[in-house]
Amino acid sequence: MTEVRYEVTEGIATITLAAPERRNALSVEMSRELMDAARTAESDAGVGAVVVTGGEHFCAGAVRSVLTETGKDPVEDTAYRDLETVYAAFTTIGSIDVPTIAAVRGAAVGAGLNLALSTDLRVVSRSARFLPGFAQIGIHPGGGHLHLLHRVAGREATAAMGLFGEEVDGTSAVDLGIAWSAHEDADVEDAARAVAARAAADPDLARRVLRSFRRETAPGGLAWDAAVEVEHSPQMWSLRRKHGA
């Protein structure tokens, strides 16, 4: 990998976007490497949590050339597939069978905001910037952006950000439910790893809880009685593991 770094420590896989010269804007190559790293973490039974970070600059969206080439001929095969690959970077992160946390410093813009929102939890710097950015460059949101916003922030914040292009800082993101906690810049990655460590301590249990979590909190949710059934089997597994012969 040349644009993404991957390392595992104590059950936590850290995926770092590593193209600071363009503020980690998602190229096709970076998107492919991001997917590869996510699948590598998923295939490692010893990984109980994934932290996605971009260091000083989380992710400035998709590189403009991908959007430009798609705009020239939206149905041309290569351009169409390149944009799909960028989408797949965050849809893959959002669907792997491992709990995920975004550690966000700097700006998360457009597709970069989608990447942050695709994770199960966000730990951010107080000065982080969350902005859709689509309207500012005259295009419609993409990648399920409005859906991702709505599932964490609700209709009002989705309208403010998705319709009207409002920007949110890290402290406000916590207030709105977009992020879990906000910290000084230098403390963000350590804070994210501290949260991740609880899941990483028991990867098998973390993955089973994750499946129930995603089923029960999917848009539309589940009735309480259905949620009881969803949780019943994995809880029985955990009880037998803990107390069985």
N, C-alpha and C positions, 0 to 999 in steps of 0.2 A: 504494500500500500504506500502511496506517495502523498495523498491528500487527506488521509485519515490515519490516526494512530490508535492502536488497540493494545490494551494490557489488562491483565487480570491479577488482582491482589486480594487475598482473603475472601474469595467468593464474589467479589465485585468486579465486573468488567467495565472498564472506562473506555468510552469511544470519544475521541477528540478530533474535531474538525481542525485541520492543520493547514489552512491557506490564509494566513493573516494578511497577506498583501492585498487581498480582495475582500477582507472582512468575512471570510468563510462563505462567500456566496456559492451556492450549490451548482457546480458544473456537472456534466453527465458523468465524468469519471469519478468525482467525489461522491455522487449519488450511488454509483455502483459499489464503490468501496464502503460506503456507509451501510448498504444492504449486506455486503459480504461480512462486515464486522458484526452486524446484528445477528445474522444467521450463525456465525461462529459462536457467539455468546449463547444462543439458543441451543446449539448442539452440544454444549459443554455442560454436563449434568452437575458439575461443581459450581456453576455460576448461579447465584440466587438473586442478583440484582444487576442492572445496567445503569450506568451514569453516562449521559450524553452531554458533552460540553464543547465549547469553542474557545476556551480561554478568554482572552480579553474582549473578543468580539464573537458573540454567539453565532449569528448567521444573518447575512444581509440579503437573504432571498435567493432567487435563482440568478445565475449569470445572465446578463442582458442578451447575450448572443443567442441563447436558447429561445428566449421570448421573441427576439427579432426574427429569427429564421422561421419560427412557427407562424408569426404574423404575416410573413411574405406569402406563404401557401400552407394554411392550416391542415390540409389533407395530404400534403406531401409526406411520404412514409417516414423518411428519416427524421424530419422535424417533429412529426407527430409522436414518434417513438421516443425521441430525446426528451420531450416534455413529460411523457408518461414515466420515463425513468426518474426524473426529478420528483414527480409525485410519489413514485414507489419508494423513494428514500424515506419519506416520513410515514407512509402507510405500512411499510415493513417494520419500522421502529414501533409503531403503534399496535402491531399485531403479533409480535414474537411472544413466545410462551415464557417470558421472564419479566418481572416487575421492572419498570423503567422510570428513571428520574432525569429531568433536564436541569443542569446546573447552568444558569443563565447570567452572564455578565455582558455588558455592552448592549447592542441592539439585536432584537429578533424581529425581522421584517419580512412580510410576505410569506414566501415558502419557508423562511426561517422561523417565523411565528408558527406556521403550521407544524414544523418539526418540534418546536417546544410544546405545543398543544397536543401533539400526538402521544406524548409520554403519559404515564400514569400519574406523575406528580412533578411539580416544578419548585425548585429552590433557587432563589434569585438574589441579585444584588439590589440594594435600595435604589441605585441609580440606573438599573437596567431599563431599556426602552422597548416597549411592546407596541408595534404599529403595523397595521395591515399593509400600507404602502401601495396597494393596487390603484386606488383612485388617484394618487399623486402622479402615477405614470400613465393614467388614462386607460386602464384596463379593468375588466371585471375580476372579482376574486376567483381563485381557482383552487383545486386540490381539496374541495370540501371545506373551505375556510370558514364559512358561516356556520356550518354544522359543528366544527371543532370549537369555535368560540362559544356557541350556544350551549354545548354540553357542559362547559365548565363555568360560564359566566352568566347565563340566562339571557333573556330577550333584550333587556334594556342595554346592557353593556355591548351585546352583539350589534344592536342598532347603532350605538354611539361609535363603535370601532369599525364595524363592517359597512355600514351605510354612509357614515359621516367622516370616517377616517381619523377618529380621535386617537391620540397617543396616550399610553398608560405607562407610568413608571413602576418600579418594582414594589414600592410601598403600596401604591394604589392597587397593583395586581393582587396583592394579598387581601386587601380590603374587599375586592370584587370576587374573590374565590378563584382567580386565575392561577395563583401561586400559593404554596403552603407557607413559606417563610421567606423573609428578606433580611439580608446581612450586608456587612461591609464587603466591598469587592474582594479583598484578600481572603475572606472567610467562606466564600460561596462553595467552592469545590469540597472543602473539608466538611461543611455542614451537610452537603448532599451525600457525601460518603458516610457520615454518621447515621443518617436516616437509612441509607441503603444497607448498612451493616446488619441491621436487625433482620432483614429478609435474607441477606447473604449467609447468615449463621445457620440457616436451615433451608437450603435451596429446594428440596423436594416439597416441603410444606409451602414455601413461598409461591411456587408455581401452581399448586393446587388451589390455594386461596385466591391467586390471581384469576384463575378461570372462573371461579364463583363470582368474584368482584366484577369482572367484565360482563358476565351474563346478567347479573342483578342490577347493574348501573347503566346498561345500554339504554339509548334513547327509548322512551316508553316504559322502561323498567319492567318489573315483574310484580304480580300480586304477592302479598305476604305469604300466602300458602304455597305458591310456586317457589318462592325464595327458600322456604323451609325445605322443600324437596331438593332443590339445587344443592343446598349445603349439607344435606343429610349424608350422602355417600362419602364425600371427602372427609367429613367430620368423623364418621365411623372408622375410616382408614386411619386417621390421626390418633384416635383413641386406642385402636388395636396396636398401632405402632408404639404408643406410649406405655400401654398397660398389658398388652398381650404377652403370651408366653413366647 
